């Protein structure tokens, strides 16, 4: 076990860092942390958008970065500059201390907002000219999600309580998300699929595991990994104007 991390005994597959709940795949947080360490020096300013309890912010802080975050509910438990933002409305540098950042992390939040396109445009405005945005969202092309589509008509992460109580309201598939990224004036620098399909030990789980393997081998798209992670930068073209004339 990596120092500082602890598995949640009551919720298999979920983790804490220094007592703070990680509201994403552990591998997603580790990617964001490792990316920051490998590309920026200690002391670099980082903004964690929608920090939750502050698990990622604390990992970055412990790694020597100067971290600030945004929160809409005040749940962040880490003593860092915190800007209260409603991400369903446009925001910009004036809302985060009149500054832009070398690195902005948006981990497992875009699927919670009403307007993902506007959200991406706002995030683009927070980046330094050569800054990077680490963005993650559930991979609805994953083998697990495809089987759930077939059996239930929708992925589990976008149904029932996940919609009504966890507010998973904006399901983004690869092609649609990458179009919105481009429209927001961003370009894809890196793309990764992370996260494992966690199954209990049972006969049914064995069958599901074989189905997942078949999907990964036979079907097109990006079925591996439960989470889609992007590293984005500002594009030379900038955000595109949008309106009725852009629709056929």
N, C-alpha and C positions, 0 to 999 in steps of 0.2 A: 504494500500500500504506500502511495506517495505521501510524504509528510504534509500534514495539514488537512488532508482529505479523509472523510469518514463516510462509509455507506450508511444509508438510512435503513435501519432494520425493519421498519414498518412499511417500506415502499421499495421493493427490489428495483434496481436500476437507477435509483435516485441517490444523490450525494449531498454532503455538506462540505464547506471549506471554512475552517476555523469557527464552526458553529453556525455558519450562514448557509441557508438552503441554496443549492445550485438549481435554478429553474430552467435547465437545459441539459443536453447530453454532457457528461463530464468531458468527453473528447472534444466537444465544441469549445468549452472554456479553455481546455489545454491548448487547442489550436490558437485561439486568440492570444493567450499568454505567450506561447512560444513564438508566434509571429512578431509580437511586440519586442520581445527580447532579441530576436535575430535581426531586426531592422532599425531599432532606435536605441540610443544610449540611455542609461539611467538618468532620471531627471526630466525626460521628455514629457510634455503634457499630453494626457489622454482623456477623452470624454467617453464615459459609459452611459449610453442612452437607455433609459428605463432600467435602472439598476436593480430593481427588486430589493432584496435584503442587503445587497452589496457584495455578493460572493466574488464576482469577477473583479469588481473595483478593489476589493481587499487583496486578491491575488496580484493584481497589477501594482498596488501600493507596496506590498511586501517585496516585489521585484525591483523597487526603486523608482517607479514612475510617479509623476505628479498627476494625481487623478482627480477629476471632477465627475459629477454624474447628474443625470436628470431623474426626477421621480414625480409621479402624479399623486401618490398616496402617502408619501413621507415614511415609507417602511425601511429605507436604507439605514443600516445600523453602523455604518462606517463614518468616522469623523472627517469628512472631506467636503469641499464646496458642493452643495446640492441645489440644483435649480428646479423649481417646481414647474413642470410643463404638462399641458394637455396635448398629447401627440395627435389628437384628432383635428387640431388647428395648425396652421402654418407657423413655423418658428425659424429663428435665424440667430446670428451672432449676438444680437442685442439681448436675446433671451438667456444667454449663457455667459454673462460677464463681458459682453462686447469683445469676444475673441473667437478666433478660429483655431483648429487643432491639427497637429501632425497625424494623429490617429483618433478615429471615432469608432466605437464598437456598438453595434446594434444587434444584440444576440437575442433571438427568439422574441421579437417584438412586432415586426412588420405584419404578421398574421393577426395581430390584435387590433390594428387601427382601421378606421372606417375608409380611409383613402390612401392606399399604399403608394400611389403615384405622387401625391402631394407630400407624403412623408419622405420619399426619396429625394424630392427636390429640396426640401428643407434640410435634410442631412447633407446634401451636396454643398449647401451654403456654409456649412460649419467646417469644411475642410480647408486647410492650407492649400496653396497652389499645387504643392507636391505631396499633399496628404493622402492618407489611405483610410478607407472605410471597410471594416469587417462586418459583414452582414450574414445572418443565418436565419433559416426558416425550415419547417418540416418538409421533408422530401415526399411529396404526394405521388411521385413516380416510383417509390420504393416497392420492393416485392411485397412487403407486409401491407402497404397501403393498397396495392393493386388487388390483393386477395380480399381485403376489406371492401373495396369498391364492388367486387364481384358478388360477395355474399350479402353485404349490408346496404350497398348503394352509395356509400360514402366512407372515407377513412375515419377511424375511431377518433382521431384528434380533431375532427371537424364535425362532430355530432353530439347530440345530447347535452350533458353537463359541460362538455368542452366548449360548446357554443354559448350556452346560457350563463354559465358561472365562470369559466376561464376565458371567455370572450375570444375564442378562436373563430373569427368571422371573415377573414380574408385569405382564402385558399389560393396559393400561387404556384402554378406549374412552371416548369423551366422556361418555355418559350415566352409565356406571358410576362414572367418576372424579368427576363432579360430584355424584353422590349421596353418595359417601364424603366429599367436601369438606364438604357440608352436615351430615352426621352428625358430623363432627369439630368442629363449632362454628365453621365458617369460612364466609365468603360470598365470591362472586366479584366483584371490583372491575373487573378488566380481563381480557380473553381475547384471545390473539394466535396466529396460525399463522405460523411463520417457517421458514426453510430452503428451499433450492432442490433440485430433482431434478438431480443431476449425472450427465451421460451422456457417454461418449466419442464421438468423431466416427466414426460407422460407419453402414452401412445399417440394421442392426438397431436402433441407438440412435435413428435417425430414425423408425422404425416405433413404437418405444416412446414417443417424444416425442409422436407423433400420438395414440397411445392415451391417454396422460396428459391431453392436451388435451381429448379426447372425454369422459373420466371427469369432469374438472373442470367441463365445460359441461353434462353430461347427468345425472349421478347426484346424489342428495341427500347430505346430510351435509357434512363439512368436508374435501374432498379436497386442498385447496391447503396446501402447507407440510409439511415433514418432521417438524416439532416443534411440540408444543402448549405454549404458555406461559400461565400464569395469574398474576395478582396477586390475592392473597387477604388478607382482614382477618378479625378475630374477629367473629362474629355476636352479636347481642344475646341470642339464644336459648342460646348456649353448646353444648358437646358434648351429644349425645343419648345417654341410656342405651340399651344394646343387649343383647339376649338372645333366648331362644327365643320369647318372646311377640311379638317383632317380625316373626316369619316366619309366613306364612299356613299 
